[in-house]
Amino acid sequence: MALIKCKECKKEISDKADRCPHCGARMKREPLGCGVVVAGLILLYIFYVAFGDMLNPEKPLPKQASIKTFYQGDNWAVSEVSMTDESRQCELKSSPHYLDSNGNPEHGSTRLKVGHPANNVTFSGEKIGAYFKIAERFMFYVDDDSGIMIIPESPISGDRVIGKMIKGDAVKIKIDFGRGGISVHMFSLSGFAKAYKKLQDCVGIAPKHTR
């Protein structure tokens, strides 16, 4: 219990008293400040955001992203990536080219990817460290056709390239390391035409290219 002074007689009284025992003056209680009210509303909002879905069992929880194989061929596979109930993407991947001659994936690998609905081609790597960074130039070839310069992990505009890949036998990526020589990454196009149709089936569109 704390002691306060009566506003009328200035004598000390309990802060719990409704009236001054000395002069009989009524003690006025201080109303709750605006800050207290605002703080309470903020706490209620945080509680609703954190536990609102649990308190409303009729509202379904959002699904987590899932990846599943839509088609598996000898050299190419189609994966379906579902981000939400409404969002779905599909991707066509080549078999990996391993940096290690013994085919150890822990030593890094590269592959080609075709994505939809963007319909582009990307040369990408996994567990390769600075392999791409120390190279000077990357060239993309379909069979013996004239090559195009590419940037790893950056999509290539797909329609024209995909048309060549469907009719071709192999994609060759030449990586120029300057004085370190040239490394060639080969990707077989056997089965690519069928896999590309499966990719379009995955996203539910009519095929653009046929062999």
Order of alpha helices (4+ residues) and beta strands (2+ residues): beta-beta-alpha-beta-beta-beta-beta-beta-beta-beta-beta-beta-alpha-beta-beta-alpha
